[in-house]
Amino acid sequence: MTRLAGKVAFITGGASGLGRVGAERFAAEGARVVIADVGDASQTLQAIAQAGGTAASVICDVSSDASVREAVAFAVETFGDLHVLYNNAGVMMAADDDPTNTPDEVIEQTLNINVKGVLYACRHAIAPMLESAKRCGEASSIVNVASFVAHLGAATPQIAYTASKGAVLAMTREIAAIYARRGLRANALCPGPVMTPLLAKFLSDDAKRERRLVHIPMGRFGEPHEIVNGALFLASNESSWMTGQSLIIDGGITSAYVTPEGPAQS
């Protein structure tokens, strides 16, 4: 399993949840991984080391430009290159509601992490990624995590989250267009609902889960590895002629006309 052999991957929010699954998988595929997170990454580092992989971690608050700058510098100093930026860090807040009821502080925090965090990481990672691309003769890859809600409104109002993920998708396309001939690709990964601890907080009982499941044509939540498989594809040279695109992995949500009772039946 060497689809990322020789690559250095910087993963935001890589200490837990989908980020941890991604960090472990990228390391298993041969990447040297830098986990940038506000949380403790020791368990993820231990799991990677026990599996024979190579990883390091750095404390990073993605809403702070200075913190991201220092974290990217750490990655380059530690491993000498930077080929993959996986912007996984993000928040979904309980008080996020419709435009009339969502508090300003929820909007601000959501945009600071979900939008500015992606922008700051790209701002500081692009220069070393271009240099690494020149050295290895292959384009570097940015993978920005957006969401299926960047393509259609969510069934449950989450105006700040939906706006933030739409911004990530637009930003990804802009970056792709700017750097397409300079050795850098950028694509957006758009997951549907995956039962991570983040989502579990909102779907805390069977009734809530069933209300969400009725909108998923495949009738189940996604598994973390199914999303990470998409991230791995975008990070690797298997997607070498792909940039500015949106890879939607959502169980069919965006493919179907959905009524309040579920996907329309013929």
Backbone torsions as a table, in degrees:
resi	resn	phi	psi	omega
1	MET	NA	90.9	-173.7
2	THR	-133.6	40.6	-177.3
3	ARG	-70.3	-17.4	176.8
4	LEU	-120.7	26.3	-178.3
5	ALA	-57.5	132.5	177.9
6	GLY	81.6	-2.0	-177.1
7	LYS	-94.1	152.1	170.0
8	VAL	-112.0	126.1	-176.1
9	ALA	-118.4	131.0	177.9
10	PHE	-106.8	118.6	-174.1
11	ILE	-120.7	117.2	176.2
12	THR	-83.2	144.7	-178.3
13	GLY	65.3	32.3	-173.3
14	GLY	-89.4	5.7	-176.9
15	ALA	-84.0	-20.1	-175.6
16	SER	-152.6	171.9	175.1
17	GLY	58.7	-143.4	179.8
18	LEU	-60.5	-33.3	178.9
19	GLY	-63.2	-40.6	178.1
20	ARG	-65.9	-43.7	177.3
21	VAL	-58.5	-41.8	178.6
22	GLY	-65.0	-43.3	-179.7
23	ALA	-61.7	-44.2	-179.8
24	GLU	-66.8	-39.5	-179.5
25	ARG	-69.7	-42.6	179.2
26	PHE	-61.5	-41.3	178.3
27	ALA	-64.8	-40.3	178.4
28	ALA	-63.9	-26.2	179.5
29	GLU	-90.1	10.4	171.5
30	GLY	103.9	-4.3	-179.4
31	ALA	-77.6	148.4	165.1
32	ARG	-89.3	121.2	-167.0
33	VAL	-108.4	135.1	170.3
34	VAL	-112.4	119.7	179.6
35	ILE	-95.2	118.5	179.0
36	ALA	-111.1	113.5	-172.5
37	ASP	-156.0	152.1	173.2
38	VAL	-77.0	-17.5	-177.7
39	GLY	-94.1	175.1	-179.5
40	ASP	-77.1	121.0	-177.9
41	ALA	-100.9	11.5	-172.5
42	SER	-62.2	-39.0	-179.8
43	GLN	-67.2	-38.0	177.6
44	THR	-67.1	-43.0	177.1
45	LEU	-60.6	-41.8	-180.0
46	GLN	-64.0	-43.2	179.5
47	ALA	-63.4	-40.0	179.3
48	ILE	-66.2	-44.3	180.0
49	ALA	-63.3	-41.7	-179.9
50	GLN	-64.3	-28.1	178.5
51	ALA	-87.7	2.2	177.3
52	GLY	90.1	12.1	-178.9
53	GLY	-93.9	178.0	-178.7
54	THR	-124.3	128.3	-178.6
55	ALA	-155.6	157.5	173.4
56	ALA	-140.3	163.4	179.7
57	SER	-133.5	156.9	178.6
58	VAL	-146.9	138.7	175.9
59	ILE	-69.3	130.0	-176.8
60	CYS	-150.4	124.2	171.3
61	ASP	-99.8	106.9	-172.6
62	VAL	-67.0	-16.2	178.2
63	SER	-80.2	-3.8	179.6
64	SER	-110.7	118.8	179.2
65	ASP	-58.5	-44.0	-178.6
66	ALA	-63.9	-40.7	179.5
67	SER	-64.0	-41.9	179.0
68	VAL	-66.8	-42.0	178.7
69	ARG	-57.6	-45.6	-179.7
70	GLU	-66.5	-36.8	179.9
71	ALA	-67.5	-42.3	177.9
72	VAL	-65.0	-41.3	177.6
73	ALA	-60.1	-40.1	176.9
74	PHE	-60.0	-43.5	-179.1
75	ALA	-60.9	-45.5	-178.0
76	VAL	-68.7	-40.7	178.2
77	GLU	-64.8	-35.5	-176.4
78	THR	-75.1	-44.3	-172.8
79	PHE	-117.8	-5.6	172.1
80	GLY	83.4	-11.9	-177.8
81	ASP	-145.8	172.2	172.2
82	LEU	-154.0	111.1	-175.4
83	HIS	-109.8	-28.3	-174.4
84	VAL	-131.6	128.7	171.2
85	LEU	-114.9	116.9	-179.3
86	TYR	-112.3	97.0	-178.0
87	ASN	-82.8	86.9	-174.7
88	ASN	-99.5	-26.0	-174.0
89	ALA	-61.2	139.6	179.0
90	GLY	-173.2	164.7	178.1
91	VAL	-130.5	153.4	172.2
92	MET	-136.6	113.1	-168.0
93	MET	-101.5	143.4	-174.3
94	ALA	-62.1	-32.9	-177.4
95	ALA	-86.2	3.5	177.3
96	ASP	-71.3	120.7	-171.8
97	ASP	-139.3	-144.3	179.9
98	ASP	-83.1	174.7	-175.4
99	PRO	-61.1	-26.2	-176.4
100	THR	-87.0	-19.1	-173.2
101	ASN	-115.5	-8.6	-177.3
102	THR	-78.3	122.8	-178.7
103	PRO	-64.3	149.8	-179.5
104	ASP	-58.5	-38.4	-177.8
105	GLU	-66.6	-30.2	176.6
106	VAL	-70.1	-43.2	177.3
107	ILE	-60.9	-45.9	-176.8
108	GLU	-63.6	-47.5	-177.8
109	GLN	-66.6	-39.9	179.3
110	THR	-62.3	-46.5	-179.5
111	LEU	-69.9	-35.5	179.2
112	ASN	-61.7	-41.1	-177.8
113	ILE	-85.0	-49.6	-171.7
114	ASN	-76.7	-29.9	-178.1
115	VAL	-106.7	-57.4	180.0
116	LYS	-62.7	-35.7	179.0
117	GLY	-59.6	-41.9	177.2
118	VAL	-67.3	-43.9	179.9
119	LEU	-62.1	-45.4	-179.4
120	TYR	-62.1	-42.7	179.6
121	ALA	-63.1	-43.8	177.1
122	CYS	-63.8	-43.3	-179.6
123	ARG	-52.7	-45.5	-173.7
124	HIS	-92.6	-21.0	-178.4
125	ALA	-88.5	-24.6	-171.5
126	ILE	-61.1	-45.2	-178.3
127	ALA	-59.5	-51.9	177.6
128	PRO	-65.9	-28.2	177.6
129	MET	-68.6	-37.9	177.0
130	LEU	-66.2	-40.2	178.0
131	GLU	-64.6	-42.2	179.0
132	SER	-64.9	-37.4	177.4
133	ALA	-61.8	-40.3	177.8
134	LYS	-63.1	-41.8	-176.9
135	ARG	-68.3	-38.9	-175.0
136	CYS	-96.5	-11.0	177.8
137	GLY	76.7	14.1	178.2
138	GLU	-132.1	144.5	-178.8
139	ALA	-63.4	139.9	170.6
140	SER	-77.3	165.2	-172.6
141	SER	-134.7	128.1	171.1
142	ILE	-102.1	130.0	175.3
143	VAL	-119.0	109.0	180.0
144	ASN	-101.7	125.2	179.8
145	VAL	-82.3	112.8	172.8
146	ALA	-102.8	-126.9	-179.1
147	SER	-173.4	160.9	173.8
148	PHE	-61.0	-24.2	-179.5
149	VAL	-72.3	-8.2	171.9
150	ALA	-72.3	-12.9	-177.9
151	HIS	-110.3	-20.1	176.6
152	LEU	-157.9	157.6	-178.7
153	GLY	-66.3	148.1	178.5
154	ALA	-74.6	150.3	177.7
155	ALA	-64.9	-32.8	176.6
156	THR	-105.9	129.6	-177.0
157	PRO	-58.1	126.6	175.0
158	GLN	-148.0	70.5	-167.3
159	ILE	-63.8	-40.1	-179.0
160	ALA	-69.4	-44.1	-179.8
161	TYR	-63.6	-47.1	-179.2
162	THR	-61.6	-43.8	178.1
163	ALA	-61.9	-39.8	-178.3
164	SER	-65.2	-39.3	-177.7
165	LYS	-75.5	-30.9	171.7
166	GLY	-63.1	-39.6	177.7
167	ALA	-64.2	-40.6	178.6
168	VAL	-61.4	-41.9	179.5
169	LEU	-63.4	-45.3	179.3
170	ALA	-64.4	-41.9	178.9
171	MET	-61.9	-40.4	179.9
172	THR	-60.9	-44.6	-179.8
173	ARG	-63.8	-39.8	179.2
174	GLU	-63.8	-46.7	178.8
175	ILE	-61.3	-41.5	179.2
176	ALA	-59.7	-43.6	-178.5
177	ALA	-66.4	-38.5	-178.0
178	ILE	-66.2	-42.0	-168.9
179	TYR	-107.9	10.0	-173.8
180	ALA	-57.8	-33.8	-178.5
181	ARG	-101.7	12.6	-175.2
182	ARG	-117.8	8.6	175.6
183	GLY	95.4	26.9	179.7
184	LEU	-143.3	128.6	174.5
185	ARG	-107.5	151.4	176.5
186	ALA	-142.2	126.9	178.6
187	ASN	-136.8	156.1	178.8
188	ALA	-105.4	137.7	174.5
189	LEU	-103.4	124.3	-173.8
190	CYS	-119.3	88.5	-179.7
191	PRO	-77.5	153.1	164.5
192	GLY	-88.3	-166.4	-177.1
193	PRO	-65.9	124.3	177.2
194	VAL	-121.8	134.3	-174.7
195	MET	-79.4	74.7	172.4
196	THR	-95.3	170.1	176.3
197	PRO	-56.3	-32.7	179.4
198	LEU	-62.1	-48.2	-179.8
199	LEU	-72.8	-34.5	-177.9
200	ALA	-59.2	-29.9	178.3
201	LYS	-63.4	-31.0	-178.1
202	PHE	-89.9	-25.0	-179.2
203	LEU	-112.9	67.9	-167.6
204	SER	-86.3	-4.2	177.2
205	ASP	-143.6	169.6	-175.0
206	ASP	-61.2	-38.0	-177.9
207	ALA	-63.8	-42.8	178.7
208	LYS	-65.3	-40.7	-180.0
209	ARG	-65.5	-40.2	-179.6
210	GLU	-66.9	-35.5	177.2
211	ARG	-64.0	-34.8	177.4
212	ARG	-76.1	-39.0	-176.6
213	LEU	-65.1	-28.3	-177.5
214	VAL	-63.1	-20.1	-179.4
215	HIS	-93.2	-0.6	-178.1
216	ILE	-105.1	110.0	-177.1
217	PRO	-53.8	-35.4	-179.8
218	MET	-76.6	-8.5	171.5
219	GLY	75.7	17.7	178.2
220	ARG	-153.3	161.8	174.2
221	PHE	-77.8	156.8	175.6
222	GLY	-72.7	157.8	174.6
223	GLU	-99.9	145.1	-178.8
224	PRO	-51.7	-40.9	-177.2
225	HIS	-66.3	-25.2	179.5
226	GLU	-70.1	-34.1	175.9
227	ILE	-74.6	-43.3	-179.3
228	VAL	-64.1	-32.5	174.9
229	ASN	-57.3	-39.3	177.6
230	GLY	-67.5	-42.0	177.7
231	ALA	-62.1	-41.0	179.1
232	LEU	-62.8	-42.3	177.3
233	PHE	-60.0	-46.1	-178.8
234	LEU	-68.1	-32.4	-179.2
235	ALA	-76.3	-28.1	-173.3
236	SER	-88.6	171.7	178.3
237	ASN	-73.4	-4.3	176.3
238	GLU	-65.2	-22.6	177.9
239	SER	-107.1	32.8	-170.1
240	SER	-63.4	-21.0	178.1
241	TRP	-110.5	35.6	-176.4
242	MET	-130.8	119.3	175.6
243	THR	-152.7	150.4	-179.1
244	GLY	71.7	19.7	-174.0
245	GLN	-108.4	167.7	178.8
246	SER	-119.7	115.4	178.4
247	LEU	-97.3	107.3	-176.1
248	ILE	-95.4	123.1	177.3
249	ILE	-126.0	93.2	-167.1
250	ASP	-139.9	15.9	179.1
251	GLY	68.5	14.5	177.2
252	GLY	97.0	5.6	-175.2
253	ILE	-56.6	-47.8	-175.2
254	THR	-78.8	-4.1	-179.1
255	SER	-95.2	-10.1	-169.5
256	ALA	-119.8	147.8	168.0
257	TYR	-80.4	120.0	-173.3
258	VAL	-112.6	127.4	173.0
259	THR	-92.2	171.1	175.6
260	PRO	-56.9	-24.4	-180.0
261	GLU	-89.3	-8.3	-179.1
262	GLY	130.6	-173.0	-179.5
263	PRO	-58.0	138.8	-180.0
264	ALA	-63.5	140.5	-179.9
265	GLN	-109.6	139.9	178.6
266	SER	-87.1	NA	NA
